[in-house]
């Protein structure tokens, strides 16, 4: 898609080509989560050999990705605000003794999309509809009446996680700012890592941009890093219909492609969430995982979906 702008006609064609509405019935609210079965969870658990736990989440603190520069008006998202309500100093001074217990307490104020997250199917709309054709007005000031995360309860087990280190496969520490990951890039990475995909796999893609964006010189204004080019969306369709999770670029405040005509922001979200029905994870911290993963033959492990 390099060399020209993504247009609304591109999005219309992609929407018709990759639409999964009705695939799991007219009342479905979980989309591609339907692909993972209890048997898949059991098989993933058997992958555990060393018991090593690696967190893929950013800390909820004021060094998060919000505040990035964009051509669009700000969404009002901020990095988490952490405040202590009771402290050890309070305990030492005796002011807590009237409650009969000495303890520390704190609180966090934050948008739910401020850091590492799962984008639910009620999060992004295609025109006036969300996943499975539901009216976008089903999401009101009271929350989501359809396609909310509560519908995913019971779907948050520990499936097989497949890690694609695209930056390493292309011989880079990190991909260039604004680089559009193509189907070919993903195929090259999978081949170099000797990966064979299975139904219900959760795919995690590393670009390496967080390592750059989080350096002190970069400050906290993390802007769009690498992106997935629009054609790579077919990687999630036939002949690989089982790839249901596609985490977005770690460390990016938004996802591209950046080269779009006016009025189109984050076209990847336009198609994957409301059209394909894919609950998408984003802003993952993958540096530690990449550090322990060998350059080739690192295929899979068990992924916990709990926040």
C-alpha angles and dihedrals in degrees: 000000000000114000099039138052124261107247136198088255088058089053093047091052092047091048092055094043098049102030113136097180110143094011091120096028135284094282098050116129103170103059116187091009082086089075096072114079131192087255089059091054091051091049091049092052089057090061091072108106107150103025091228113157120209120186117221094188131102119233115263096240141110092278093074129123100267120111096053121153117256140165090235129074114273117268093220093251118148135184114263118285112216119197131178115227097181128013143187088256089059089050093049092051091053097237090125096053093090087070091054095237136076113217146135123246135181144173138212126211115196146134110258089235096054098102142350105002151144116247106221124212092257092057104081129033133206102220103306099344139075129198117332092009097291114158111260088229087074083084107071138156086284091060134254116336087183133033095010123152090257086073087063094061108124089026096080100089128128109279129175112288120209116197119207112191097197095171092055093044090055091049098253137119086221136354119257118270108273095011112157113224110222135200088256091056091053093047092049091050093048091049094049091050093046091236124171113190126221135196112279096021118154109221122210119191124200121204099168093229094124090065088060099038094050096053114115092246090059093058119198097302097101110178133187112311125178122348141197112251113235095249092060087072088084087067086075093052134061128000086029102039093151098068099103107159123056113176114212128237112302113238097015120123088209141008127240164189084182095189099083137130118256118293096028117106123171098354090183087068091047091063109027098050110036098022105035095028096230119158099218129204120210146174092039122171105232104162095099093045091051090049094059096037116094115234093250138025093025099134119149152353139165116290123205111210097196115118 
